[in-house]
């Protein structure tokens, strides 16, 4: 490792101390793609190894290179040094104040990372780039938890004509804009509209008291916003809110004030006091008065928590009709409020839990609301959830915005308040807990003391009944009745064999997925030499055959091996020395990093294709070139790697090597198209020259320019004639095998842009800019001549430490002759499929839900950080634990544990394996120990799905309404065949007991 890399790693590690941010602190957002590349470059996550002499192995490695030893080891390249920091892909625009607007679909740890401002300043000093994205640490919730406001609210403000007339001096400039007097502002959810009003008034030099915000409505009826001193969070603003800013004269303000007093008097005469029943659900004081003691809460707080005074304003629905409503075919979508698909997915599953929805639609819940429960949310979650159910099932709209529920849950659980993607199961768990505590019929929870374990063994039924009795003394709600069952937990001391048995309630069952120990790895290999004689396409369609086409292999390996195992196994299949195989990871059709031998195979994601390159043995004078495809300015296809001696390789040789690797993608006929284009260009040039020569008023400078152009043109003609006498194809096979159309030499006025259907250009590592020119140049063209590459690269880089980059710029005239089908496309004729691909059809490792349940009930050895205190040994012991199902609930929620922390990669990964689960007749009677009731057999009615990776992706839901299944994605939904609802995206399964026993499940 270079001193530069070691120094950068040390400085950033010292600055990036893992400690919590402070309130009000400013932090920065940085692209995760760039940050990973930098970490690979400096080996940020690797610890320096100490060799037997007590020296740093990194230094020893450098000494070997300097002494010329060890240079023929296998190809473990240094990861390339990253280009300038590029945060542009994180943005969707710039607001009216010049601040960057982050893309709402991006996720932390996947697309971006939060770094301290000192770290950003240091990185920007080394690498430049940007744009800079600053964010502030705020507090959320009643516990004032710290939260980085990554995506502030975006408020679009349009000036009303009443305001535009007050600022006539800018009318002319504004009329030239596409959307005149429309501005966008980013504001913290803790900020107020009053503060925004002050900012606008200052910019427009207007008295802020004359400005009034109106909420823009799709119905055309805009309403004024009066409580501008409340925070945007309390106003329940959505992520993107449209406002209209009016200008109110003093006369208008007086008229509105008088009208307001008249309306207030009318309501007072009709008996509308300040009681809770007359307040709107959109009024935040409806939810805050009971908490903060303001307004009229004194009258309602003295009543019983089961009083109907705080019940919703809508009339209760008859219990009989509520069942008919739920059993109807009505489906209602939920608006995405900004990365809230996780919430919508869980809410749809709960909304189609028939017993629970009947309970809310009938209005029974209003009698059970408990406002005094210290563990609850003052009944607010239950009230808002009940209102949401009414809107979904009895409203006229096909889509509802659950913003009130999101707002109140965010108040008590700040992790759900922002715009970041969250986990649907975690949201479901919090919501069910909140509903239970808000609807708990036990107003004063009694103190219960667990009995000491008897030395004499007692029957499980007796102990289980005692535990359940203690539980229901403190917990009685519809949630307990529907969702809760009992675990039997058995702990066995590994020293004294002491056995401890407890019975605990559960609301859902989290099942581990038995991940296979082996998996398949797809590898695409680019050979250094042709696998057969290089020649014309035998089918006569393309210019070359597939002799240099890449080959796709499939290897079955243990998942927990390292990259070296993959390289060695690939060597066995291909016959290539393992020391001549380099494995790489690509990103957006460029080489992102090379895989180190010690890296775990777990770092290679499922369905990800690894790229392999066959390279020659490398010495000190060998340099490396990365060759990328570029079409219309964008990178396409996979890149190539060439190891060359620059002093012995000409630029013409470089063109030839590239052509041999891409010619099998180019269809015949491209030469005629190019010749025709060049003839047209030549005629145009001659016509221009003729026009210029007939001009009589030409100054001396113009005459000199014309003379120079004519002289250059004559030189080019001579060079073209000389060049035409040579082998025009520059290949290893006989040109006479081709049609005259593809064998003839075609040139234009720029000699280096001749013969081939592409032009090679020098670029940076991203393939988008030149590596030697100022901004604006997309790459300098490489001439096709006999001069060595040392003319192009005067200071070649050593192959281990870095590389040069070349882009293949395909000529626009022949783009239609080039086939850009991806290398890893199974139907691609340009990738040879090795016989090892058959493993895909032979490899079977099916996982069923019963397999997951079986593993769940197996013995588990507790680890050091999860020990159990043995009362006999008087010490914390690494005991054996076994969980079993003692009883089953009416609604069985099964959470498939798809996200797990992997020590090899030091991050959470998603398990994408397909788990087969029954749609009907899920029989768990063998797993339920309590046999006092009929066998628990369940029917599936809802699924929460997650597609994508950890921290990113999208949530949907599949729900059963009557006999029809529907796929719901936020506000959109469609019928789906029941055979298609099973997928590897299934995350949380909802089952209902088919034949519930009479009475309660627990006695």
Buried (B, 14 or more C-beta within 10 A) or exposed (E): BBEEBBEBBEBBEEBBEEEEBEEEBEBBBBBBBBBBBBBBBBBBEBEEEEEEEEEBBBBBBBEEBEEEEEBEEBBBBBBBBBBBBBBEBBBEEEBBEEBBBBBBEBBBEBBBBBBBBBBBEBBBEBBEBBBBBEBBBBEBBEEEEBBBBBBBBBBBBBBBEBBBEBBEEEEEEBEEEEEBBBBBBBBBBBBBBEBBBEEBBEEBEBEBEBBBBBBBEEEEEBEEBEBBEBBBBBBBBBBEBBBBBBBBEEEBEEEEEEEEEEEEEEEEEEEEEEBBEEBEBEEBBBBBBBBEEEBBBEEBBEEEBBBBEBBBEEEBBEEEEBBEBBEEEEBBBBBBBBBBBBBBBBBBBBBBBBBBBBBBBBBBBBEBBBBBBEBBBBBBBBBBBBBBBBBBBBEEEEBBBBBBBBBBBBBBBBBBBBBBBBBBBBBBBBBBBBBBBBBBBBEEEEEEEEEEBEEEEEEBBEBBBBBBEBBBEBBBBBBBBBBBBBBBBBBBBBEEEBEBBBBEBBBBBBBBBBEBEEBBBBBBBBBBEBEEEBBBBEEEEBBBBBBBBBBBBBBBBEBEBBBBBBBBBBBEBBEBEBBBBBBBBBEEBBBBBBBBBEBBBBBBEBEEBBBBBBBEBBEEBBBBBBBBBBBEEEBBBBBBBBBBBBEEBBBBBBBBBBBBBBBBBBBBBBBBBBBEBBEEEEEEBEEEBEEBEEEEEEEEEEEEEBEEBEEEBEEBEEBBEEBEEEEBBBBEBEBEEBEEEBBBBBBBBEBBBBBBBBBBBBBBBBBBBBBEEEEEBBBBEBBBBEEBBBEBBEEBBBBBBBBBBBBBBBBEBBBEBBBEEBBBEEEBBBBBEBEBBEBEEEEEEEBBBBBBBBBBBEEBEBEEEEEBEBEEBEEEBBBBBBBBBBBBBBBBBBBBBBBEEEEBBEEEBBBBBBBEBBBEEBBBEEBBBBEEBEEBBBBBBBBBBBBBBBBBBBBBBBBBBEEEBBBBBBBEBEEBEBEEBBEBBBBBBBBBBBEBEEEEBBE
